[in-house]
Amino acid sequence: MSVEHDEVCIFIPTLNEAPTIGELVEGFKQRGFSRILVMDGNSTDNTPDIARAAGAVVRTQTGKGKGNAIIEAVDIIDTPYVLMLDGDGTYSPDDAEKMLEPLGRGFDHVIGDRLASPEAGAFTRLNLLGNQLLNTMFRIAHGKDLSDILSGYRAFTIQSIRQMTLKEAGFEIETEMAVESVRNGQRVTVVPVRYLARPGTVTKLNPFQDGLRIFSTIYRLAKMNNPIFYFGIIGLFISLIGGVIGVYVVLEWLKNIEHLPLTILTVLLITMGFQIFMFGVISDMLLGFHRETTRQIEQLQNHSKPPR
């Protein structure tokens, strides 16, 4: 089954993308995509006018940030499929068919892997290292390797995106989408795409500040998706502090110096850390039971549906 172009909404969130948005919209028009939505984040240049002139439908988002642009767009898109990409010219319309093809084979979510073959100069060494570290963190925390969780080039069914509970307002939205796709058991695949050097637009991403926010999002969202990892880290950290204090207490005791308050604190910290870790184990067991129950309910619902 192939995805028809009129079944696809090309969705482009923008903020001051005047140098690139016109050519990008025209590129999709030339390839037969007629339904193009630009969600503009109150640009101070003439991005909206250029996009309209090129043939896109333009809406102005009420909230700030890329995350809010995506959340607001989901409510107004009425096509079965969505192809989302940034408006800064770093992604190519040439990869559109490659991104959409898996949806026709039944996948729910497609991620364009920028890291497979980026153009020279597209990434600084710091950005490339940061992406690799965050992808490794995601793989450990959420148990799935999605290659490039921060990619802005994505294709998905409208049902799959509406199944997600999206709350992040900024650049953390891609991370949240990856987590939600895993949490909801969606069929996700990754395809390599070209990633071009930025052709004149200024990046809105702060490598350190936004990197820390994304790292925090990966860890925070693990609470519901992988509780043994989330609570295990906390429990291990508390127990480690208790262990370090305990070593000090033992060394002082060997010198015939007693530290009764520190001894009590050591026992409390190690006990607390172990309890938090066990809470993570129990939460993980409950989550596994919930997922299995949900899967069985879905199977029963599918079996009860009358044949077409």
N, C-alpha and C positions, 0 to 999 in steps of 0.2 A: 504494500500500500504506500503510495507516494503522497506527500503533503502538497496540496495545491497552493499556489501563491495567494489566491484570494481568501484562503483560510488562515493566513498569517498576518499578525500585526507586527510591524517593525517598530519596536519601542526604543526611543532614544532619550534618556534623561540628559539635560543640558544645563550648563551655567557658563555663560561667556565663551561660547564656541563659535563665534562669528567667522574666524578664518577657515573652519573646516566643515561646518554643518551643511552648507549649501551643496558642496560636492558630494558629501556623504548621502544626503537624501536623493540627489540626482542619480547616484550610483545604484541605489536600490530601485528607483523608478525605471532605469534602463534595463534592469534585470527582471522586470515584470511584477514588482511588488507595488501595489497601489495603495495599501493601507499602512500609512506611516504616521505614528504618533510621536510627537516631540513634547515631553513634559519639561517645561522650562522653570528653573529655580530662580526667577526674577533676575534675569541677566541685565547687566548695565550697558552692554553693547547692543547691537541690533540682531542678535541671534534669532529671536522669534520671527522678525520680518523676513530674514533670509530663508529660514526654514519654510515659512508659508509660501514665499515666492517659488521655492523649489518644488512645492507640491505636498508638503506635510500638513497634517492637522496639528495645531499647536495649542496646548493648554498650559496655564500657569499654576504651579503647585502652591498650596496654601502654607505648608510647612517648609522648613529649611532642611537641606541635606538630601543626598542621593537616596537614602533609605525611605524618606517620606515621599519622594517622587515615585518610587516603585510601588509603595503601599497605596498611594492615591490612584496610580494608573490602573492597578488591578481591578478597581471598582468600575472603571469605565470601558475597559477592553472587552469586546464582545465576540472575538474570534476564537476558534478552538486552540490555536497555537500562537505563541509569542516568541519573537526573536529579539533579544535585548542586547544592546551594545552602547558603549560610551560614544559621545559625540565629538571627541577630541581628535579623531582621525587616526588613532592607533590601531583600530580594527578595520578589516577590509570587507566590503560587500561580496568580494569574490568567494569568501568562505561560507556564505549564507546557505547554499545547498548542502554543503558538508555538515553544517550544524543542524539542519532540519531533517536530514535523512533518517537519523535514528528514531525520531518521533514517529515516523511512518512505520517503524518496526516495533512499536509498542513501548519505547522508552518514555519516561515521564520528564526527565530533566537531562539536558546536555550541557556540559561545561567545555568551553573552548580553552585548550591548554596553551597558554602563551609561552610557557617555559620550554616547550619542545624545540622551537626554532625561532627565537626572537631576532629581529633585525639588529645589525650592529648599531650600538648606541641607544637602543630602546630601553635597556636597563643599565643603571649604574651598578657597580659591584655591590654597593650597600643594599640597593633595592633587591638585587638578585639573591643575595645572602638572606635578607629578611624574608623574602617569599619562601625560600627553601626551609628556613627554620619554622615558619608558621605552618607550612604544609606538614612538616614532620610532627609538630605539636598536635595538629588536628588528627593526624593518623593515629597517634598514641592515645589521645583523649577520646576519640570517637570511633576508633576501630575500623576506619575505612580510608583507603588511599584514593583521593580524588585529584591528585596531581597538581591542581592549581585552584585552590579554593577562593582566591581573590580575583579570579578572572571576571571581567565585566562583559564578556561575550558569552551569552547563554541562550539556550532555546528550551522551552518547556510548554507543556499543555496548560491551558488556563485552569483546568481542574487541579493540577498538581500545585500550582502557585497559590490557589485559594485554599488548599488543604493546609498550607503552612501558616503558622502563627508568627507574623513578622512584626517586630516592634522597634528594631534599631533604626535610628534616624540618619546616621551618617554612613561612612565607608565600611562600617562593620556589617552592613546589610548582606554583602556576598557571603560572609562567614556564617551569618544566621541562616541564609538560604541553604547552604551546604549542610549545616547541622539539622535543619528541619527536614531536608530531603532524606537524610539518614534516619532520623527519628521516626518518620512516617513510613519507612520501608519502601520508598519510591525506587523505581528502576532508573539508575543514574549511569551515564556513560561519559567518557571524556574523549574529545577529538582534538588533534593538534591544529592550531590555527596560526596564521601569521600575526606577529606583533610588531608594529611599525614604530619607528622613532617618532617622537612627538613633533608634528610639523608646524610648530609656531605657537600653540596654545600653552598657557602656563599651568603646570600641575597644581591641583588643589590638595594633594596628599602631602602631609608632613611625615617623613619616614619614621621619626622617633615617636612623636605624639600619637599618630594614628596606628603605628605598629604596636605600641603598648595597649591601645584600646582594642585592637584586633586580638592580641594575645589574651587580654582579659576576657574578651567575649568568648573565645574558644574554651577557656577554662570555666567561666561562669556557666555557660550553656551545657557543660558536661554534667552538671548537677542533675539534670533530668534525663540525659542520654546515656551517661556512664557514671553512675553515682559512686561506684567503688574507686574510680580514678579521682573524682572530685574530693570525696571525704577521705580517701586513702592518703592523698597528699597532705591534707590538713592534719590527720592523725599522725602521720610519719613525722611531720615537722614538729609537732608538740612533743611527741615521744623523744625525738632527737634532742630537743632542748633539755628535757628531763634527764636523758642519758648523759649529756655533757655535764650538767650540774651534779649528777650522781657520781661521775668519775672524780670530780673535784672533791666531793664529800668523802669518798673512799680514800683518796690520797691524803686528805687532811686527817682522817681517822687513823691511818697508819702512822701518823706523827703524834698520835694521842690528842688530837684536837677534834672536839665534837661540834657538829653544826646541826643541832636538832631541827630548827626551822627549815634549813635547806634540805634535810633528809625527808621531812614531810612533804616539802614542795616537789622533790624528785619523784616520790611515790605518786603524788597526785597528778603530776604531768604525764608520767608514763601510763598510769591508769586511764586518764582522760584520753590520751592519744589512742590507746588500744580500743577504748569504747567507741570513739569516733570512727576508727577504721572498721570495727564490727558493724556500726550503723550503716556504713557504706556497703558492706557485704550483704546485709539484710535488705537494703534498698535495691541492690542489684538483683537479688533473688526475686523481690516483688516486681521489679520492672520486667524481668524475664517472664514471670508468670502472666503479667498484664499483656505483654506482646503475644504470648502464645494464645491467650484467651481471645485477644482481638483477631488474630489470624484465623482461629477456628470459627469465630462468628462470621468473618468475611467469607470463609469457605461455605458455611451453611447458607448465607445469603445468596451466594453465586449459584449454589445447587438448587435453591428454591425458586430461582428466576425461571419463568416459562421460556422455552426455546422460541427464537424468532423465526 
